[in-house]
Amino acid sequence: MEEPWVEEAAHMIEKYTGDPLADAVRGTVRVVSASDREGRARYQACQLEVVTTTAGIPETHISTEVVTSAKYWPRVGSTLPALISRSDPSRIEINWDALARQ
């Protein structure tokens, strides 16, 4: 079990080093658009449009890209966990591993 001060120390280090997600909170993104796969390559880049949802932060529409396996290709309507910056909601970190659990 982590000591209670560890999370706060990590947060302070992120702020000090200028991490753009230092003020991030947990939320979700909803996939509203995903490019089609091309050809038969196992891994490909997928162009995505997502919308963030987080308490206290306005929904934000973001264009992004992920390289993923055909097996876990993002589907329109999927909701994935993410960290979303409070100061700049266009800065996100999506938990792409969640695609494998859907």
Jmol script that loads the backbone (N, CA, C; Angstrom):
load data "model"
ATOM      1  N   MET A   1       0.842  -1.180   0.000  1.00  0.00           N
ATOM      2  CA  MET A   1       0.000   0.000   0.000  1.00  0.00           C
ATOM      3  C   MET A   1       0.890   1.247   0.000  1.00  0.00           C
ATOM      4  N   GLU A   2       0.530   2.202  -0.839  1.00  0.00           N
ATOM      5  CA  GLU A   2       1.306   3.441  -0.947  1.00  0.00           C
ATOM      6  C   GLU A   2       1.126   4.316   0.285  1.00  0.00           C
ATOM      7  N   GLU A   3       2.197   4.987   0.640  1.00  0.00           N
ATOM      8  CA  GLU A   3       2.123   5.969   1.713  1.00  0.00           C
ATOM      9  C   GLU A   3       1.255   7.135   1.245  1.00  0.00           C
ATOM     10  N   PRO A   4       0.526   7.782   2.146  1.00  0.00           N
ATOM     11  CA  PRO A   4      -0.382   8.866   1.741  1.00  0.00           C
ATOM     12  C   PRO A   4       0.325  10.051   1.076  1.00  0.00           C
ATOM     13  N   TRP A   5       1.563  10.295   1.383  1.00  0.00           N
ATOM     14  CA  TRP A   5       2.275  11.451   0.842  1.00  0.00           C
ATOM     15  C   TRP A   5       2.785  11.221  -0.573  1.00  0.00           C
ATOM     16  N   VAL A   6       2.843   9.961  -1.039  1.00  0.00           N
ATOM     17  CA  VAL A   6       3.448   9.646  -2.330  1.00  0.00           C
ATOM     18  C   VAL A   6       2.694  10.316  -3.474  1.00  0.00           C
ATOM     19  N   GLU A   7       1.360  10.227  -3.484  1.00  0.00           N
ATOM     20  CA  GLU A   7       0.579  10.840  -4.566  1.00  0.00           C
ATOM     21  C   GLU A   7       0.765  12.356  -4.585  1.00  0.00           C
ATOM     22  N   GLU A   8       0.765  12.980  -3.430  1.00  0.00           N
ATOM     23  CA  GLU A   8       0.962  14.436  -3.359  1.00  0.00           C
ATOM     24  C   GLU A   8       2.364  14.809  -3.839  1.00  0.00           C
ATOM     25  N   ALA A   9       3.375  14.041  -3.472  1.00  0.00           N
ATOM     26  CA  ALA A   9       4.739  14.311  -3.920  1.00  0.00           C
ATOM     27  C   ALA A   9       4.844  14.180  -5.436  1.00  0.00           C
ATOM     28  N   ALA A  10       4.217  13.147  -5.991  1.00  0.00           N
ATOM     29  CA  ALA A  10       4.233  12.963  -7.446  1.00  0.00           C
ATOM     30  C   ALA A  10       3.558  14.139  -8.138  1.00  0.00           C
ATOM     31  N   HIS A  11       2.452  14.604  -7.581  1.00  0.00           N
ATOM     32  CA  HIS A  11       1.733  15.753  -8.150  1.00  0.00           C
ATOM     33  C   HIS A  11       2.616  17.008  -8.139  1.00  0.00           C
ATOM     34  N   MET A  12       3.310  17.241  -7.050  1.00  0.00           N
ATOM     35  CA  MET A  12       4.177  18.425  -6.949  1.00  0.00           C
ATOM     36  C   MET A  12       5.336  18.336  -7.951  1.00  0.00           C
ATOM     37  N   ILE A  13       5.908  17.160  -8.136  1.00  0.00           N
ATOM     38  CA  ILE A  13       6.994  16.980  -9.115  1.00  0.00           C
ATOM     39  C   ILE A  13       6.476  17.267 -10.522  1.00  0.00           C
ATOM     40  N   GLU A  14       5.277  16.764 -10.838  1.00  0.00           N
ATOM     41  CA  GLU A  14       4.700  17.013 -12.158  1.00  0.00           C
ATOM     42  C   GLU A  14       4.509  18.512 -12.390  1.00  0.00           C
ATOM     43  N   LYS A  15       4.003  19.224 -11.388  1.00  0.00           N
ATOM     44  CA  LYS A  15       3.817  20.672 -11.525  1.00  0.00           C
ATOM     45  C   LYS A  15       5.163  21.385 -11.705  1.00  0.00           C
ATOM     46  N   TYR A  16       6.150  20.987 -10.928  1.00  0.00           N
ATOM     47  CA  TYR A  16       7.467  21.618 -10.975  1.00  0.00           C
ATOM     48  C   TYR A  16       8.139  21.415 -12.329  1.00  0.00           C
ATOM     49  N   THR A  17       7.976  20.238 -12.918  1.00  0.00           N
ATOM     50  CA  THR A  17       8.616  19.931 -14.194  1.00  0.00           C
ATOM     51  C   THR A  17       7.815  20.414 -15.396  1.00  0.00           C
ATOM     52  N   GLY A  18       6.648  20.996 -15.157  1.00  0.00           N
ATOM     53  CA  GLY A  18       5.856  21.535 -16.254  1.00  0.00           C
ATOM     54  C   GLY A  18       5.040  20.498 -17.004  1.00  0.00           C
ATOM     55  N   ASP A  19       4.747  19.374 -16.380  1.00  0.00           N
ATOM     56  CA  ASP A  19       3.924  18.339 -17.010  1.00  0.00           C
ATOM     57  C   ASP A  19       2.563  18.934 -17.372  1.00  0.00           C
ATOM     58  N   PRO A  20       2.162  18.869 -18.661  1.00  0.00           N
ATOM     59  CA  PRO A  20       0.882  19.461 -19.069  1.00  0.00           C
ATOM     60  C   PRO A  20      -0.332  18.768 -18.448  1.00  0.00           C
ATOM     61  N   LEU A  21      -0.130  17.604 -17.850  1.00  0.00           N
ATOM     62  CA  LEU A  21      -1.238  16.915 -17.199  1.00  0.00           C
ATOM     63  C   LEU A  21      -1.123  16.951 -15.676  1.00  0.00           C
ATOM     64  N   ALA A  22      -0.313  17.872 -15.152  1.00  0.00           N
ATOM     65  CA  ALA A  22      -0.109  17.955 -13.709  1.00  0.00           C
ATOM     66  C   ALA A  22      -1.406  18.226 -12.960  1.00  0.00           C
ATOM     67  N   ASP A  23      -2.340  18.927 -13.596  1.00  0.00           N
ATOM     68  CA  ASP A  23      -3.609  19.240 -12.929  1.00  0.00           C
ATOM     69  C   ASP A  23      -4.755  18.362 -13.440  1.00  0.00           C
ATOM     70  N   ALA A  24      -4.403  17.235 -14.050  1.00  0.00           N
ATOM     71  CA  ALA A  24      -5.412  16.364 -14.674  1.00  0.00           C
ATOM     72  C   ALA A  24      -6.288  15.675 -13.632  1.00  0.00           C
ATOM     73  N   VAL A  25      -7.516  15.434 -14.050  1.00  0.00           N
ATOM     74  CA  VAL A  25      -8.479  14.692 -13.237  1.00  0.00           C
ATOM     75  C   VAL A  25      -8.995  13.518 -14.066  1.00  0.00           C
ATOM     76  N   ARG A  26      -9.516  12.530 -13.377  1.00  0.00           N
ATOM     77  CA  ARG A  26     -10.063  11.367 -14.078  1.00  0.00           C
ATOM     78  C   ARG A  26     -11.381  11.727 -14.736  1.00  0.00           C
ATOM     79  N   GLY A  27     -11.550  11.212 -15.940  1.00  0.00           N
ATOM     80  CA  GLY A  27     -12.781  11.411 -16.685  1.00  0.00           C
ATOM     81  C   GLY A  27     -12.882  10.346 -17.756  1.00  0.00           C
ATOM     82  N   THR A  28     -13.648  10.642 -18.784  1.00  0.00           N
ATOM     83  CA  THR A  28     -13.785   9.699 -19.896  1.00  0.00           C
ATOM     84  C   THR A  28     -13.779  10.464 -21.212  1.00  0.00           C
ATOM     85  N   VAL A  29     -13.527   9.729 -22.289  1.00  0.00           N
ATOM     86  CA  VAL A  29     -13.712  10.262 -23.633  1.00  0.00           C
ATOM     87  C   VAL A  29     -14.644   9.309 -24.364  1.00  0.00           C
ATOM     88  N   ARG A  30     -15.493   9.882 -25.195  1.00  0.00           N
ATOM     89  CA  ARG A  30     -16.409   9.103 -26.025  1.00  0.00           C
ATOM     90  C   ARG A  30     -15.957   9.232 -27.460  1.00  0.00           C
ATOM     91  N   VAL A  31     -15.788   8.113 -28.149  1.00  0.00           N
ATOM     92  CA  VAL A  31     -15.360   8.112 -29.550  1.00  0.00           C
ATOM     93  C   VAL A  31     -16.560   8.510 -30.413  1.00  0.00           C
ATOM     94  N   VAL A  32     -16.423   9.634 -31.135  1.00  0.00           N
ATOM     95  CA  VAL A  32     -17.519  10.085 -32.005  1.00  0.00           C
ATOM     96  C   VAL A  32     -17.214   9.841 -33.480  1.00  0.00           C
ATOM     97  N   SER A  33     -15.949   9.563 -33.793  1.00  0.00           N
ATOM     98  CA  SER A  33     -15.562   9.273 -35.167  1.00  0.00           C
ATOM     99  C   SER A  33     -14.268   8.480 -35.140  1.00  0.00           C
ATOM    100  N   ALA A  34     -14.168   7.476 -36.017  1.00  0.00           N
ATOM    101  CA  ALA A  34     -12.942   6.675 -36.129  1.00  0.00           C
ATOM    102  C   ALA A  34     -12.739   6.331 -37.595  1.00  0.00           C
ATOM    103  N   SER A  35     -11.514   6.510 -38.066  1.00  0.00           N
ATOM    104  CA  SER A  35     -11.223   6.183 -39.468  1.00  0.00           C
ATOM    105  C   SER A  35     -11.352   4.679 -39.696  1.00  0.00           C
ATOM    106  N   ASP A  36     -11.570   4.301 -40.947  1.00  0.00           N
ATOM    107  CA  ASP A  36     -11.656   2.890 -41.310  1.00  0.00           C
ATOM    108  C   ASP A  36     -10.259   2.303 -41.446  1.00  0.00           C
ATOM    109  N   ARG A  37     -10.166   1.006 -41.223  1.00  0.00           N
ATOM    110  CA  ARG A  37      -8.907   0.310 -41.463  1.00  0.00           C
ATOM    111  C   ARG A  37      -8.677   0.231 -42.961  1.00  0.00           C
ATOM    112  N   GLU A  38      -7.415   0.220 -43.343  1.00  0.00           N
ATOM    113  CA  GLU A  38      -7.050   0.089 -44.747  1.00  0.00           C
ATOM    114  C   GLU A  38      -6.158  -1.131 -44.913  1.00  0.00           C
ATOM    115  N   GLY A  39      -6.525  -2.002 -45.817  1.00  0.00           N
ATOM    116  CA  GLY A  39      -5.704  -3.182 -46.064  1.00  0.00           C
ATOM    117  C   GLY A  39      -5.776  -4.174 -44.925  1.00  0.00           C
ATOM    118  N   ARG A  40      -4.743  -5.031 -44.875  1.00  0.00           N
ATOM    119  CA  ARG A  40      -4.753  -6.129 -43.916  1.00  0.00           C
ATOM    120  C   ARG A  40      -3.678  -6.009 -42.837  1.00  0.00           C
ATOM    121  N   ALA A  41      -2.952  -4.910 -42.803  1.00  0.00           N
ATOM    122  CA  ALA A  41      -1.898  -4.760 -41.792  1.00  0.00           C
ATOM    123  C   ALA A  41      -2.479  -4.924 -40.386  1.00  0.00           C
ATOM    124  N   ARG A  42      -1.742  -5.643 -39.544  1.00  0.00           N
ATOM    125  CA  ARG A  42      -2.251  -5.910 -38.198  1.00  0.00           C
ATOM    126  C   ARG A  42      -2.338  -4.639 -37.356  1.00  0.00           C
ATOM    127  N   TYR A  43      -1.324  -3.775 -37.443  1.00  0.00           N
ATOM    128  CA  TYR A  43      -1.322  -2.516 -36.691  1.00  0.00           C
ATOM    129  C   TYR A  43      -1.425  -1.360 -37.668  1.00  0.00           C
ATOM    130  N   GLN A  44      -2.302  -0.417 -37.349  1.00  0.00           N
ATOM    131  CA  GLN A  44      -2.499   0.749 -38.204  1.00  0.00           C
ATOM    132  C   GLN A  44      -2.810   1.967 -37.349  1.00  0.00           C
ATOM    133  N   ALA A  45      -2.622   3.142 -37.960  1.00  0.00           N
ATOM    134  CA  ALA A  45      -2.995   4.392 -37.305  1.00  0.00           C
ATOM    135  C   ALA A  45      -4.481   4.632 -37.524  1.00  0.00           C
ATOM    136  N   CYS A  46      -5.152   5.023 -36.473  1.00  0.00           N
ATOM    137  CA  CYS A  46      -6.581   5.332 -36.526  1.00  0.00           C
ATOM    138  C   CYS A  46      -6.768   6.801 -36.155  1.00  0.00           C
ATOM    139  N   GLN A  47      -7.376   7.560 -37.051  1.00  0.00           N
ATOM    140  CA  GLN A  47      -7.704   8.962 -36.781  1.00  0.00           C
ATOM    141  C   GLN A  47      -9.010   8.989 -35.993  1.00  0.00           C
ATOM    142  N   LEU A  48      -9.002   9.684 -34.871  1.00  0.00           N
ATOM    143  CA  LEU A  48     -10.168   9.697 -33.988  1.00  0.00           C
ATOM    144  C   LEU A  48     -10.631  11.104 -33.673  1.00  0.00           C
ATOM    145  N   GLU A  49     -11.912  11.212 -33.445  1.00  0.00           N
ATOM    146  CA  GLU A  49     -12.521  12.397 -32.861  1.00  0.00           C
ATOM    147  C   GLU A  49     -13.159  11.911 -31.571  1.00  0.00           C
ATOM    148  N   VAL A  50     -12.804  12.556 -30.459  1.00  0.00           N
ATOM    149  CA  VAL A  50     -13.363  12.174 -29.166  1.00  0.00           C
ATOM    150  C   VAL A  50     -13.927  13.402 -28.463  1.00  0.00           C
ATOM    151  N   VAL A  51     -14.841  13.156 -27.532  1.00  0.00           N
ATOM    152  CA  VAL A  51     -15.402  14.224 -26.710  1.00  0.00           C
ATOM    153  C   VAL A  51     -15.158  13.848 -25.252  1.00  0.00           C
ATOM    154  N   THR A  52     -14.582  14.777 -24.492  1.00  0.00           N
ATOM    155  CA  THR A  52     -14.282  14.527 -23.085  1.00  0.00           C
ATOM    156  C   THR A  52     -15.524  14.719 -22.224  1.00  0.00           C
ATOM    157  N   THR A  53     -15.574  13.984 -21.132  1.00  0.00           N
ATOM    158  CA  THR A  53     -16.627  14.156 -20.134  1.00  0.00           C
ATOM    159  C   THR A  53     -15.971  14.055 -18.763  1.00  0.00           C
ATOM    160  N   THR A  54     -16.030  15.143 -18.025  1.00  0.00           N
ATOM    161  CA  THR A  54     -15.453  15.204 -16.690  1.00  0.00           C
ATOM    162  C   THR A  54     -16.235  16.209 -15.867  1.00  0.00           C
ATOM    163  N   ALA A  55     -16.514  15.873 -14.639  1.00  0.00           N
ATOM    164  CA  ALA A  55     -17.237  16.788 -13.757  1.00  0.00           C
ATOM    165  C   ALA A  55     -16.458  18.090 -13.606  1.00  0.00           C
ATOM    166  N   GLY A  56     -17.138  19.200 -13.792  1.00  0.00           N
ATOM    167  CA  GLY A  56     -16.535  20.508 -13.590  1.00  0.00           C
ATOM    168  C   GLY A  56     -15.724  21.050 -14.753  1.00  0.00           C
ATOM    169  N   ILE A  57     -15.612  20.301 -15.849  1.00  0.00           N
ATOM    170  CA  ILE A  57     -14.866  20.753 -17.023  1.00  0.00           C
ATOM    171  C   ILE A  57     -15.797  20.645 -18.227  1.00  0.00           C
ATOM    172  N   PRO A  58     -15.911  21.714 -19.015  1.00  0.00           N
ATOM    173  CA  PRO A  58     -16.793  21.641 -20.184  1.00  0.00           C
ATOM    174  C   PRO A  58     -16.352  20.537 -21.149  1.00  0.00           C
ATOM    175  N   GLU A  59     -17.340  19.897 -21.795  1.00  0.00           N
ATOM    176  CA  GLU A  59     -17.014  18.897 -22.814  1.00  0.00           C
ATOM    177  C   GLU A  59     -16.117  19.546 -23.863  1.00  0.00           C
ATOM    178  N   THR A  60     -15.125  18.792 -24.309  1.00  0.00           N
ATOM    179  CA  THR A  60     -14.178  19.294 -25.296  1.00  0.00           C
ATOM    180  C   THR A  60     -14.051  18.282 -26.423  1.00  0.00           C
ATOM    181  N   HIS A  61     -14.132  18.762 -27.665  1.00  0.00           N
ATOM    182  CA  HIS A  61     -13.992  17.926 -28.855  1.00  0.00           C
ATOM    183  C   HIS A  61     -12.523  17.927 -29.254  1.00  0.00           C
ATOM    184  N   ILE A  62     -11.921  16.727 -29.407  1.00  0.00           N
ATOM    185  CA  ILE A  62     -10.487  16.615 -29.673  1.00  0.00           C
ATOM    186  C   ILE A  62     -10.249  15.651 -30.829  1.00  0.00           C
ATOM    187  N   SER A  63      -9.340  16.022 -31.716  1.00  0.00           N
ATOM    188  CA  SER A  63      -8.869  15.125 -32.778  1.00  0.00           C
ATOM    189  C   SER A  63      -7.553  14.519 -32.313  1.00  0.00           C
ATOM    190  N   THR A  64      -7.414  13.211 -32.489  1.00  0.00           N
ATOM    191  CA  THR A  64      -6.197  12.531 -32.064  1.00  0.00           C
ATOM    192  C   THR A  64      -5.965  11.314 -32.947  1.00  0.00           C
ATOM    193  N   GLU A  65      -4.873  10.630 -32.698  1.00  0.00           N
ATOM    194  CA  GLU A  65      -4.528   9.454 -33.478  1.00  0.00           C
ATOM    195  C   GLU A  65      -3.946   8.410 -32.544  1.00  0.00           C
ATOM    196  N   VAL A  66      -4.233   7.151 -32.828  1.00  0.00           N
ATOM    197  CA  VAL A  66      -3.666   6.049 -32.066  1.00  0.00           C
ATOM    198  C   VAL A  66      -3.269   4.955 -33.048  1.00  0.00           C
ATOM    199  N   VAL A  67      -2.135   4.322 -32.780  1.00  0.00           N
ATOM    200  CA  VAL A  67      -1.746   3.141 -33.547  1.00  0.00           C
ATOM    201  C   VAL A  67      -2.211   1.953 -32.718  1.00  0.00           C
ATOM    202  N   THR A  68      -3.021   1.110 -33.336  1.00  0.00           N
ATOM    203  CA  THR A  68      -3.608   0.010 -32.592  1.00  0.00           C
ATOM    204  C   THR A  68      -3.747  -1.234 -33.451  1.00  0.00           C
ATOM    205  N   SER A  69      -3.993  -2.316 -32.802  1.00  0.00           N
ATOM    206  CA  SER A  69      -4.211  -3.590 -33.465  1.00  0.00           C
ATOM    207  C   SER A  69      -5.612  -3.622 -34.068  1.00  0.00           C
ATOM    208  N   ALA A  70      -5.748  -4.323 -35.178  1.00  0.00           N
ATOM    209  CA  ALA A  70      -7.071  -4.487 -35.793  1.00  0.00           C
ATOM    210  C   ALA A  70      -8.042  -5.117 -34.799  1.00  0.00           C
ATOM    211  N   LYS A  71      -7.521  -5.938 -33.919  1.00  0.00           N
ATOM    212  CA  LYS A  71      -8.353  -6.617 -32.920  1.00  0.00           C
ATOM    213  C   LYS A  71      -9.022  -5.629 -31.968  1.00  0.00           C
ATOM    214  N   TYR A  72      -8.364  -4.497 -31.701  1.00  0.00           N
ATOM    215  CA  TYR A  72      -8.880  -3.510 -30.749  1.00  0.00           C
ATOM    216  C   TYR A  72      -9.213  -2.179 -31.412  1.00  0.00           C
ATOM    217  N   TRP A  73      -9.648  -2.207 -32.656  1.00  0.00           N
ATOM    218  CA  TRP A  73      -9.959  -0.971 -33.382  1.00  0.00           C
ATOM    219  C   TRP A  73     -11.053  -0.204 -32.648  1.00  0.00           C
ATOM    220  N   PRO A  74     -10.860   1.088 -32.419  1.00  0.00           N
ATOM    221  CA  PRO A  74     -11.868   1.886 -31.697  1.00  0.00           C
ATOM    222  C   PRO A  74     -13.203   1.911 -32.447  1.00  0.00           C
ATOM    223  N   ARG A  75     -14.272   1.813 -31.684  1.00  0.00           N
ATOM    224  CA  ARG A  75     -15.617   1.844 -32.256  1.00  0.00           C
ATOM    225  C   ARG A  75     -16.318   3.140 -31.851  1.00  0.00           C
ATOM    226  N   VAL A  76     -17.041   3.706 -32.794  1.00  0.00           N
ATOM    227  CA  VAL A  76     -17.847   4.900 -32.491  1.00  0.00           C
ATOM    228  C   VAL A  76     -18.805   4.534 -31.360  1.00  0.00           C
ATOM    229  N   GLY A  77     -18.871   5.400 -30.371  1.00  0.00           N
ATOM    230  CA  GLY A  77     -19.728   5.163 -29.217  1.00  0.00           C
ATOM    231  C   GLY A  77     -18.988   4.593 -28.028  1.00  0.00           C
ATOM    232  N   SER A  78     -17.766   4.083 -28.240  1.00  0.00           N
ATOM    233  CA  SER A  78     -16.979   3.545 -27.124  1.00  0.00           C
ATOM    234  C   SER A  78     -16.647   4.660 -26.148  1.00  0.00           C
ATOM    235  N   THR A  79     -16.626   4.320 -24.869  1.00  0.00           N
ATOM    236  CA  THR A  79     -16.222   5.256 -23.823  1.00  0.00           C
ATOM    237  C   THR A  79     -14.988   4.690 -23.151  1.00  0.00           C
ATOM    238  N   LEU A  80     -13.944   5.520 -23.068  1.00  0.00           N
ATOM    239  CA  LEU A  80     -12.665   5.090 -22.511  1.00  0.00           C
ATOM    240  C   LEU A  80     -12.262   5.996 -21.354  1.00  0.00           C
ATOM    241  N   PRO A  81     -11.636   5.439 -20.325  1.00  0.00           N
ATOM    242  CA  PRO A  81     -11.143   6.273 -19.232  1.00  0.00           C
ATOM    243  C   PRO A  81      -9.991   7.155 -19.713  1.00  0.00           C
ATOM    244  N   ALA A  82      -9.895   8.336 -19.116  1.00  0.00           N
ATOM    245  CA  ALA A  82      -8.835   9.271 -19.515  1.00  0.00           C
ATOM    246  C   ALA A  82      -8.513  10.217 -18.372  1.00  0.00           C
ATOM    247  N   LEU A  83      -7.324  10.796 -18.455  1.00  0.00           N
ATOM    248  CA  LEU A  83      -6.960  11.924 -17.594  1.00  0.00           C
ATOM    249  C   LEU A  83      -7.138  13.170 -18.438  1.00  0.00           C
ATOM    250  N   ILE A  84      -7.757  14.200 -17.867  1.00  0.00           N
ATOM    251  CA  ILE A  84      -8.072  15.427 -18.603  1.00  0.00           C
ATOM    252  C   ILE A  84      -7.577  16.618 -17.794  1.00  0.00           C
ATOM    253  N   SER A  85      -6.804  17.474 -18.450  1.00  0.00           N
ATOM    254  CA  SER A  85      -6.249  18.656 -17.781  1.00  0.00           C
ATOM    255  C   SER A  85      -7.361  19.646 -17.437  1.00  0.00           C
ATOM    256  N   ARG A  86      -7.350  20.165 -16.222  1.00  0.00           N
ATOM    257  CA  ARG A  86      -8.333  21.187 -15.828  1.00  0.00           C
ATOM    258  C   ARG A  86      -8.055  22.513 -16.526  1.00  0.00           C
ATOM    259  N   SER A  87      -6.780  22.867 -16.655  1.00  0.00           N
ATOM    260  CA  SER A  87      -6.429  24.172 -17.222  1.00  0.00           C
ATOM    261  C   SER A  87      -6.508  24.190 -18.742  1.00  0.00           C
ATOM    262  N   ASP A  88      -6.352  23.040 -19.398  1.00  0.00           N
ATOM    263  CA  ASP A  88      -6.430  22.947 -20.855  1.00  0.00           C
ATOM    264  C   ASP A  88      -7.057  21.600 -21.214  1.00  0.00           C
ATOM    265  N   PRO A  89      -8.402  21.543 -21.266  1.00  0.00           N
ATOM    266  CA  PRO A  89      -9.095  20.264 -21.492  1.00  0.00           C
ATOM    267  C   PRO A  89      -8.777  19.591 -22.823  1.00  0.00           C
ATOM    268  N   SER A  90      -8.029  20.265 -23.702  1.00  0.00           N
ATOM    269  CA  SER A  90      -7.621  19.601 -24.937  1.00  0.00           C
ATOM    270  C   SER A  90      -6.411  18.701 -24.695  1.00  0.00           C
ATOM    271  N   ARG A  91      -5.820  18.796 -23.505  1.00  0.00           N
ATOM    272  CA  ARG A  91      -4.691  17.936 -23.131  1.00  0.00           C
ATOM    273  C   ARG A  91      -5.246  16.740 -22.377  1.00  0.00           C
ATOM    274  N   ILE A  92      -5.098  15.573 -22.993  1.00  0.00           N
ATOM    275  CA  ILE A  92      -5.663  14.366 -22.414  1.00  0.00           C
ATOM    276  C   ILE A  92      -4.669  13.213 -22.500  1.00  0.00           C
ATOM    277  N   GLU A  93      -4.895  12.229 -21.678  1.00  0.00           N
ATOM    278  CA  GLU A  93      -4.165  10.971 -21.764  1.00  0.00           C
ATOM    279  C   GLU A  93      -5.210   9.864 -21.675  1.00  0.00           C
ATOM    280  N   ILE A  94      -5.464   9.223 -22.801  1.00  0.00           N
ATOM    281  CA  ILE A  94      -6.486   8.190 -22.871  1.00  0.00           C
ATOM    282  C   ILE A  94      -5.885   6.850 -22.479  1.00  0.00           C
ATOM    283  N   ASN A  95      -6.622   6.065 -21.730  1.00  0.00           N
ATOM    284  CA  ASN A  95      -6.199   4.720 -21.366  1.00  0.00           C
ATOM    285  C   ASN A  95      -6.557   3.792 -22.523  1.00  0.00           C
ATOM    286  N   TRP A  96      -5.645   3.656 -23.484  1.00  0.00           N
ATOM    287  CA  TRP A  96      -5.905   2.852 -24.677  1.00  0.00           C
ATOM    288  C   TRP A  96      -6.023   1.370 -24.355  1.00  0.00           C
ATOM    289  N   ASP A  97      -5.437   0.929 -23.252  1.00  0.00           N
ATOM    290  CA  ASP A  97      -5.549  -0.475 -22.879  1.00  0.00           C
ATOM    291  C   ASP A  97      -7.005  -0.863 -22.612  1.00  0.00           C
ATOM    292  N   ALA A  98      -7.837   0.126 -22.307  1.00  0.00           N
ATOM    293  CA  ALA A  98      -9.251  -0.153 -22.067  1.00  0.00           C
ATOM    294  C   ALA A  98      -9.946  -0.692 -23.315  1.00  0.00           C
ATOM    295  N   LEU A  99      -9.393  -0.414 -24.504  1.00  0.00           N
ATOM    296  CA  LEU A  99      -9.975  -0.959 -25.738  1.00  0.00           C
ATOM    297  C   LEU A  99      -9.977  -2.485 -25.687  1.00  0.00           C
ATOM    298  N   ALA A 100      -8.941  -3.054 -25.109  1.00  0.00           N
ATOM    299  CA  ALA A 100      -8.831  -4.509 -25.047  1.00  0.00           C
ATOM    300  C   ALA A 100      -9.880  -5.117 -24.110  1.00  0.00           C
ATOM    301  N   ARG A 101     -10.362  -4.318 -23.173  1.00  0.00           N
ATOM    302  CA  ARG A 101     -11.357  -4.827 -22.218  1.00  0.00           C
ATOM    303  C   ARG A 101     -12.784  -4.643 -22.708  1.00  0.00           C
ATOM    304  N   GLN A 102     -12.980  -3.945 -23.836  1.00  0.00           N
ATOM    305  CA  GLN A 102     -14.343  -3.706 -24.309  1.00  0.00           C
ATOM    306  C   GLN A 102     -14.820  -4.831 -25.188  1.00  0.00           C
TER     307      GLN A 102
END
end "model"
wireframe off; spacefill off
backbone 0.3
color backbone group
